[in-house]
Amino acid sequence: MNTSADEQARAFIDGLLTRARPQAQDTARLRRVEILLHRLSDPHRAVPTVLIAGTKGKGSTAAMLASMLQAAGHHVGLYTKPHLVDYRERIRVDDALISPEDLAALVELARPHVEAMAAEPLGLPTYFELSVALAFLHFARSRADLAIVEVGLGGRLDATNIADPIVSVITPVSYDHMDVLGGTLDQIAREKAGIIRAQGAVVSAPQSAEALAAIIDVCTRHQAKLTLVSEVMHWQALEATLHDQVFEMAGPWRDYGRLRLPLVGAHQLTNAATAVATAEVLAERGVTLAPGAIRSGLAAVRWPARVEVVGERPYVVVDVAHNPASLGALRQTLEAMFPGRRLILVFGMVATHDHRACTSLIAPLADVVITTTPQHVKPLPASTLAAEAARYAAQVEIIEDRHAAVRRALTLAGSDDVVVITGSFFLVGEVRDTLQRELPHSSDRHRVVR
């Protein structure tokens, strides 16, 4: 398959972002992806699936779970969103991105069905619906043993909810997309809990009281078996560096002892506990889990741009935090890793997230805030973000070009300062590769900054 076929495939997928379609309400959204998948011989029924919903930690939890299952010898599909740089990052089998040739072939297979649906009452599938269909096609054709699938917006009406999960996982729920999911934690949690099935297995990460009450109620109504990570798992941080952390973990199944995770931040230990609990629940349901799979799987996980230090002197941190919950976690981690250091923030967001709440969490840490505009179909103007940041930071600059904004931050930073780039996958993904190529790295990956 030549390069032009790959480019044409991606252009077709991207084109669905702007092509008009009738407004589908409620379950009609699921009906449309169901029709598309049925036209493609129902690949979502060919692979047992774990669905992971929540506000923060979905992708990290999914990556950890997939890594542990791979370490146990399983052939594992992983679907996450959005991507950092390359669309193919969304669809993986055994941590290998779908190849350009396979992606082009699957788009060629799906294209006539997508186009035919334009004349049907529900209209064209969306970008996200086609992406889910392509993922399940790839998993089925690859004969994956399991598919770990990150839910997108909400849960109840998300395209991924077309699958019938063997385990439903809900990571921490907080406020985000309130215009769609509802204005209370109860409403938002119930939308996320839409992935729960009758008599199904459910794993919930630690939750606020309001969100937990909603999840328990949904499980009770569905007679689903609920495993609460906060009750069954116990963990304690032991050591942390710029690039990893060591911790102890125990649960009702076994004492895992000392574990290493190449991700930083206390929130990642919560995600690890949720992933381990899910792996053990899967084992109870017949998915084999070798004794050393938890340890080796966690140690091997790779999940970039999650409080990732990509350069030193100055320290440069990239993180895809884009909602209040994830920016709150980023703030806590930065305060723990770099206490008292001068911080320069490069900040850009898309318009669909609560920029006021996000700014209130991260801007007060910064001595300088440089706002920029991500390359996105619905970007938040840098000037709008700057006006909000000015409420918290004494020095705010607007630089529209993302790379120029980063260069300005590096110019302002002294060797002991910290440059943080965050607010959007689309901002971080665009600049991360350039930073990794151009910035020097310390050979001492075990040094703790204080």
C-alpha positions, -999 to +999 in steps of 0.1 A: +000+000+000+016+033-010+018+065+009-009+082-011-034+056-001-026+062+036-029+099+031-063+095+014-075+073+042-066+099+068-082+126+047-114+107+045-115+102+083-106+138+090-133+149+065-160+135+087-153+162+112-169+188+090-194+170+069-230+177+077-253+151+092-288+151+108-287+158+146-291+124+162-307+124+197-302+100+226-299+064+215-301+073+178-264+080+182-257+044+192-281+032+165-259+048+138-227+032+149-246-001+153-257+002+117-222+008+105-207-021+125-235-044+113-226-035+077-190-045+086-201-079+100-202-068+136-165-069+145-173-056+180-188-090+188-157-109+179-134-097+208-142-096+245-140-060+256-133-039+287-148-004+286-132+023+307-151+055+313-145+085+336-133+121+337-096+116+343-072+087+342-090+067+315-061+065+291-035+058+317-056+031+333-063+015+299-026+016+290-016+000+323-042-027+320-032-035+284+004-037+294-003-061+323-025-084+301+002-084+274+028-094+301+004-123+310+007-135+274-025-122+259-029-106+225-044-072+234-061-045+214-061-010+228-083+019+217-076+054+232-084+090+222-074+115+212-039+110+197-008+131+203+007+132+168-005+104+146-041+091+143-027+056+143-019+060+180-056+055+187-056+019+175-030-006+187-025-043+191+002-055+216+014-019+218+020-017+180+002+011+162-020+000+133+001+001+102-005+027+075-013-001+051-038-017+075-055+016+082-058+024+045-072-011+038-098-008+066-109+027+055-112+014+019-135-014+033-156+010+054-158+039+029-187+026+007-207+018+038-201+052+053-211+069+021-242+048+017-254+059+051-254+095+040-288+088+023-302+071+055-323+090+081-295+091+107-269+103+081-232+099+080-213+083+108-191+108+128-153+109+129-155+092+163-180+065+152-159+055+122-128+055+145-145+030+169-156+009+139-120+008+125-106-001+159-129-031+163-123-042+127-085-042+134-089-060+167-111-087+150-088-091+120-058-093+144-075-120+164-070-101+196-078-120+228-092-089+245-099-052+236-093-025+261-114+005+250-113+040+264-147+056+263-150+091+249-175+117+260-197+104+288-205+067+284-242+060+279-243+075+244-207+072+234-199+052+203-178+027+223-208+017+243-219-004+214-197-031+228-209-055+255-181-053+281-170-082+302-159-056+328-169-019+330-144+004+346-151+039+359-121+061+367-125+092+389-156+113+379-156+151+381-170+181+363-164+183+326-186+187+295-214+199+317-233+213+287-237+177+275-235+155+306-253+176+331-245+201+358-242+179+388-218+150+397-248+128+401-259+134+365-224+131+351-217+099+370-249+084+357-239+092+322-205+075+328-222+046+344-242+040+312-215+014+303-226-009+332-245-040+321-271-062+338-254-088+360-221-073+348-188-068+366-179-032+375-147-017+389-148+019+403-118+040+412-121+062+443-149+087+438-165+117+455-195+108+477-220+121+452-205+103+422-201+071+442-237+071+453-248+074+417-226+045+406-238+023+434-274+030+425-269+021+389-251-011+399-279-020+423-305-014+396-286-036+371-277-062+397-240-057+387-212-068+409-192-037+420-156-037+431-146-005+449-109+002+445-109+024+476-120-006+497-101-035+482-068-020+472-041-005+495-010+013+482+017+036+495+043+056+476+079+049+485+102+067+461+098+091+432+121+106+406+115+128+376+106+098+355+092+070+377+080+060+411+082+030+434+053+020+456+038-009+476+004-024+468-018-051+482-053-063+476-077-091+485-061-113+459-024-109+469+003-087+482+022-073+452+051-059+473+073-032+457+063-021+422+078+003+398+057+026+375+074+048+348+048+075+353+048+102+380+022+117+403+000+104+431-029+102+407-011+076+386-009+053+417-047+055+418-049+046+382-025+017+388-046+004+416-077+006+394-059-012+366-046-040+389-081-045+404-096-047+369-069-073+359-078-094+390-116-091+383-108-103+347-089-132+362-119-142+382-138-142+349-114-166+333-087-143+318-054-159+329-031-137+348+005-150+353+020-142+388+046-118+375+023-100+350+013-072+373+049-063+382+063-066+347+033-050+330+034-019+352+071-015+348+068-017+310+039+007+305+047+036+282+022+065+282+038+098+270+029+134+278+015+125+313+036+149+335+065+139+312+099+155+317+113+159+282+142+182+290+164+195+319+182+228+326+156+242+324+132+214+333+105+210+306+073+192+314+046+183+289+011+171+301-021+167+282-043+179+311-073+196+296-101+196+322-102+208+358-097+173+373-065+166+352-051+201+357-057+197+394-037+165+394-010+182+373-008+211+398-004+187+428+024+168+410+043+199+400+041+212+436+055+179+448+082+176+421+094+212+419+086+230+451+095+267+452+109+268+416+101+295+391+075+282+366+067+294+331+035+281+317+027+276+280-011+272+280-035+265+252-070+250+253-099+240+230-132+258+234-152+228+246-136+227+280-141+249+311-111+272+306-120+294+336-119+265+361-088+251+344-070+284+345-078+290+382-060+257+390-028+260+370-021+297+364-016+307+401+015+284+401+031+303+372+054+333+373+048+338+336+019+325+315+022+324+277-011+316+260-014+302+225-040+288+202-040+250+195-046+238+160-081+224+164-115+228+148-128+245+179-098+263+195-100+287+224-085+320+213-052+328+230-065+362+239-095+348+257-073+325+278-049+353+285-076+375+299-085+348+324-048+340+332-042+377+340-064+373+371-038+350+386-004+357+370+015+390+370+031+384+335+009+371+307+019+371+270+000+361+239+019+342+212-004+325+186+022+303+171+027+272+193+064+267+186+071+304+190+054+303+224+076+274+235+107+291+222+097+322+242+092+302+274+127+286+270+142+320+264+127+333+296+137+303+317+168+300+338+186+267+341+168+259+374+134+270+362+105+248+351+086+252+317+052+235+317+033+230+284-003+219+289-040+225+283-047+204+252-036+172+235-034+192+203-009+217+217+012+191+235+012+167+207+024+193+182+054+205+202+065+173+221+083+157+192+102+189+184+112+193+221+124+157+223+147+162+193+161+196+203+164+195+241+193+180+260+185+152+284+201+142+317+217+108+318+208+105+355+172+094+354+171+086+391+177+122+404+150+137+425+145+174+422+140+194+454 
